[in-house]
Amino acid sequence: MKAAAVFLAAALACEPAGAAAPIATGNNMVDHAHDFDFLIGKWKVHHWRLSERLANSHDWIEFDGTSQLWMTLDGRGTVDDNYVGLPGDPYHAMSIRGYDSKTQTWAIWWLDGRNPHVMGEPPVIGNFQNGVGMFESDDIFNGKPIRTRYTWSKITKSSAHWEQAFSPDGGKTWETNWRMDFTRVE
């Protein structure tokens, strides 16, 4: 938690900026430092969220929101500010991302404005391969161990798609419980 708090403090102190210069890599490694460059700027977001997670629910709640992302840490981090227009319980939240050039992976934390003293732990970790970003972690949901996965896909200059899925069985089966379509605001 201490490392996440330090990262959060550094991220919040930064002003929005453009992407940094590429990192020099050896051994023909793919440099994932710019995986989130596509997300810089302002977005309208359309959400679909299951009414209940890991409860065999098929009832989706639809709502709108907004997001704005900027680079931090000289291009090795991002912060986004989000409005989530959940019916009956709208809130603000933020994602904080940090890039580790040694492992070529990003760590993503979620901070929910309804409970701002608790940063989503542990972060999901991963990177992009062939235009799809996969980020996973072990977590706890309703007192039980789960695997959490974020997936970024369908990325263009003006749109992107994000999904969250939970697995109660170590990744054998997955339930997608939240989807978002992003549309760039000019």
QUIGICOR-V568525 format. One line per field, one symbol per residue. phi: phi as a letter, one per 30 degrees, with the letter a starting at -180 (. if undefined). A space follows every 50 residues. Layout:
phi=???
//
This chain:
phi=.dddddddddddddceadddddddbchhddccdceceecdjcbcbccbbd dbchbhdbccccacababcbdbhhicabbbcbccdeeiadacabcbbbcc ddchbccbccbcddbdcbdebdddblacbhibcbbbadabbhicdbccbc bcahdbdbaabbbcbcbdbijdbbcdbabbccbdcd
//
